[in-house]
């Protein structure tokens, strides 16, 4: 079956669930990780979330989707193989997000998000090109204290890890200007100095995983497997809202942990690129369809 047909079938049959909201949006995001020793990453993403069903004021389902293109500019001349096969990966995802508000300040979100992520070296796709991601998170909101506990579990191939990771966070609104979120895999501190402007310090886990859907020669042997990248970054961001529905954000930071490997399908390492920590830049633009979203988080 040709690649185009498989992509269409995947999109039409994908199912995903997660925590609901009544606003819809589209966004574009560009991420840079320059590295003068191994490779420079440029990741472009465009996506959307759109509510498709509100069962009641406490329950809803949204359709979510994203296309991502990753370009890797290799500079390390000591890599023992030709890197042209793994310098561009594309990722397609589509799913549903289910949100439910329970009693006594409790709520939960459930997301299941299948995706195709591959270097598309050959037109035919296989099972290894398909990744199934999911997240289940419970929240306990204390409206009087303007705080919220969140805990759950997430499996996302795009952080480059093979195991589910815990999700835990404590979020607190201090006053009209200050709010913070402490947890894993994401922590933030926000200072809103104007209705439409804020600065935000952050740490977050990110990465990439894509299938190498044809054999690649490493150390003069042919291998099949996946390229995986995981990094933990911290930095400072600036966010601005304008023209009522648009949001722009710019972030700069530095990685505290950075690793990239070619792995076989048993997750055993074939080659380690010995990535070094470095700078991180991120720019994004978002358009919100409406402003009727229920804000569950005090952040």
C-alpha positions in Angstrom: 0.0 0.0 0.0 1.3 3.4 -0.9 2.3 5.9 1.8 -0.5 8.4 0.9 -3.2 5.8 1.2 -1.9 4.6 4.6 -1.8 8.2 5.9 -5.4 8.7 4.9 -6.6 5.5 6.5 -4.7 6.4 9.7 -6.2 9.8 9.9 -9.8 8.5 9.3 -9.5 5.8 11.9 -7.4 7.5 14.6 -9.1 7.7 18.0 -7.9 9.9 20.9 -9.3 11.2 24.2 -8.4 13.8 26.8 -9.4 16.7 29.1 -12.2 18.9 27.6 -12.3 22.5 26.8 -14.8 24.6 25.0 -12.4 26.8 23.0 -10.8 25.7 19.8 -7.4 26.8 18.4 -4.8 26.4 15.6 -1.1 27.0 16.2 2.3 27.1 14.5 5.5 26.4 16.4 9.2 26.5 15.5 11.9 25.1 17.7 15.7 25.4 17.3 18.5 23.4 19.1 21.8 24.6 17.6 24.7 22.3 18.2 28.1 22.9 16.5 29.6 19.5 17.5 27.0 16.9 16.4 23.8 18.3 14.7 21.5 21.3 14.7 17.7 20.6 15.1 14.9 22.5 13.5 11.4 21.3 14.4 8.3 22.9 12.8 4.8 22.0 14.0 1.3 23.0 13.0 -1.7 21.7 14.8 -5.2 22.3 16.1 -7.7 21.4 18.8 -11.4 21.7 18.1 -14.4 20.8 20.4 -16.7 18.4 18.6 -19.1 17.3 21.4 -20.3 18.8 24.7 -22.4 16.3 26.5 -23.0 18.7 29.4 -21.4 21.6 31.2 -19.0 19.0 32.7 -18.1 16.8 29.9 -16.7 17.3 26.3 -14.7 15.8 23.5 -12.3 17.6 21.3 -10.5 16.6 18.1 -6.8 17.2 18.1 -4.2 16.9 15.4 -0.7 17.9 14.5 1.9 17.7 11.7 5.5 18.0 12.6 8.6 18.2 10.4 12.1 17.7 11.9 15.2 18.6 10.0 18.6 17.6 11.4 21.8 19.3 10.1 24.6 17.0 10.9 28.1 18.4 11.3 30.0 15.6 13.1 32.4 14.1 10.5 33.2 11.2 12.8 29.8 9.6 12.5 30.5 6.1 11.1 27.7 6.1 8.5 25.9 8.3 6.0 23.4 10.5 7.8 21.3 11.5 4.8 18.8 8.8 5.5 18.0 10.2 9.0 18.2 14.0 8.5 14.4 14.5 7.9 11.4 13.0 9.8 7.7 13.7 9.5 5.1 13.1 12.1 1.3 13.0 11.6 -1.1 12.6 14.5 -4.9 12.9 14.9 -7.1 12.0 17.9 -9.7 12.9 20.5 -9.4 14.6 23.8 -12.0 13.7 26.5 -12.5 15.9 29.6 -14.8 15.3 32.6 -15.4 17.5 35.7 -16.4 15.4 38.7 -17.7 16.3 42.1 -15.8 18.1 44.9 -13.3 19.8 42.7 -12.2 16.6 41.0 -11.8 16.1 37.2 -9.8 14.0 34.8 -8.6 14.0 31.2 -8.0 11.1 29.0 -6.0 11.2 25.7 -5.1 8.5 23.2 -3.2 9.8 20.2 -2.0 7.5 17.4 0.6 8.9 15.1 2.8 8.1 12.2 6.5 9.2 12.6 9.0 8.1 10.0 11.8 9.2 7.7 9.7 8.0 4.8 12.8 6.5 3.1 10.5 4.1 1.3 6.8 4.7 0.4 5.4 1.7 2.1 4.7 2.0 5.8 4.8 -0.8 8.4 3.7 -1.3 11.9 6.9 0.2 13.3 6.0 3.6 11.7 2.9 3.8 13.9 3.1 5.0 17.6 0.2 5.1 20.0 0.4 7.7 22.7 -1.8 8.3 25.7 -2.3 10.3 28.9 -4.5 10.0 31.9 -4.4 12.8 34.4 -6.6 13.5 37.5 -6.9 17.0 39.0 -8.1 18.2 42.4 -9.0 21.9 42.3 -9.2 24.0 45.5 -11.0 27.1 44.3 -10.8 28.9 47.7 -7.1 28.4 47.9 -6.6 29.0 44.2 -4.5 25.8 43.9 -4.7 22.4 42.2 -3.0 19.0 42.4 -2.5 17.0 39.3 -1.3 13.4 39.0 -1.4 10.7 36.4 0.6 8.9 33.8 1.7 9.7 30.2 3.1 7.6 27.4 4.4 9.8 24.6 6.9 8.5 22.0 7.8 12.0 21.1 9.8 12.5 24.3 12.1 9.7 23.1 11.4 7.4 26.0 10.1 3.8 25.8 8.3 3.8 29.2 5.3 5.7 30.6 6.3 8.6 32.8 4.6 9.9 35.9 2.7 13.2 35.7 2.5 15.1 39.0 2.2 18.9 39.7 1.1 21.4 42.2 -0.3 24.6 40.7 -0.9 27.8 42.7 -2.2 31.3 41.9 -0.6 33.7 44.4 -2.2 36.9 43.2 -3.3 38.6 40.0 0.3 38.8 38.8 2.1 35.7 40.1 1.4 32.0 39.6 3.5 28.8 39.6 3.4 25.2 38.8 5.9 22.7 40.3 6.1 19.2 39.0 7.2 16.8 36.3 7.5 16.7 33.4 6.8 20.5 33.4 7.4 23.3 35.9 6.6 27.0 35.4 6.6 30.4 37.2 4.6 33.2 35.6 4.6 36.9 36.1 1.7 38.8 34.4 2.7 42.4 34.4 -0.1 43.4 32.0 -3.5 41.9 31.0 -2.0 40.8 27.7 1.7 40.3 28.6 3.6 37.9 30.8 7.0 36.4 31.4 7.5 32.8 32.3 10.4 30.7 33.6 10.1 27.1 32.8 11.6 23.6 32.7 10.2 20.9 30.4 10.9 17.5 29.0 10.8 17.1 25.2 12.4 15.1 22.4 11.6 13.1 19.3 11.1 9.5 18.1 10.8 8.4 14.5 11.1 5.1 12.6 13.9 4.5 10.1 11.7 2.6 7.7 14.6 1.2 5.6 17.9 -0.4 6.5 20.7 1.9 7.4 24.4 0.9 7.3 26.3 1.5 10.5 29.8 0.2 11.0 29.3 -1.6 7.6 26.4 -3.6 8.9 22.7 -3.1 8.0 20.3 -2.2 10.8 16.6 -1.4 11.2 15.4 0.7 14.1 14.4 4.1 15.3 16.0 7.5 16.0 15.3 8.8 19.5 16.1 12.1 21.1 15.4 13.2 24.7 16.2 16.5 26.3 15.3 18.5 29.4 15.4 22.2 29.0 15.0 25.3 31.2 14.7 28.9 30.3 12.6 32.1 30.1 9.7 32.8 27.9 7.6 35.9 26.9 3.9 35.6 25.9 1.7 38.3 24.4 -2.0 38.3 23.4 -3.2 40.6 20.7 -6.1 41.3 18.3 -8.4 39.5 20.8 -7.7 36.0 19.5 -4.0 35.8 18.8 -1.2 34.7 21.1 2.6 34.9 20.4 5.3 33.3 22.5 9.1 33.3 22.4 11.3 31.1 24.6 15.1 30.8 25.1 16.9 28.4 27.3 19.6 25.8 27.8 19.4 22.0 27.9 20.3 20.2 31.2 20.2 16.8 29.6 20.4 15.8 25.9 20.8 12.4 24.4 20.2 11.0 20.9 20.5 7.4 19.8 19.8 5.0 16.9 18.1 2.0 18.6 16.9 -1.3 17.3 13.3 -2.4 17.8 14.1 -4.0 21.2 15.3 -0.5 22.3 18.9 -1.6 22.4 21.4 1.1 21.4 23.0 0.8 18.0 24.8 4.1 18.0 25.0 7.0 20.5 25.6 10.5 19.0 27.1 11.8 22.3 25.0 14.9 22.3 26.2 17.9 24.3 24.0 20.4 26.2 23.3 23.6 24.3 21.0 26.5 23.6 17.3 26.2 23.0 14.9 28.6 21.1 11.2 28.3 20.6 8.7 30.6 18.8 5.0 30.0 18.4 1.8 31.7 17.2 -1.7 30.6 18.2 -5.2 31.6 17.2 -8.2 30.9 19.5 -11.6 30.4 17.9 -13.5 31.8 20.9 -13.0 32.8 24.5 -15.6 30.7 26.2 -13.2 28.1 27.5 -13.7 26.9 31.1 -10.4 27.6 32.9 -10.0 24.7 35.3 -6.4 25.4 36.3 -5.6 28.4 38.6 -2.5 29.0 36.5 
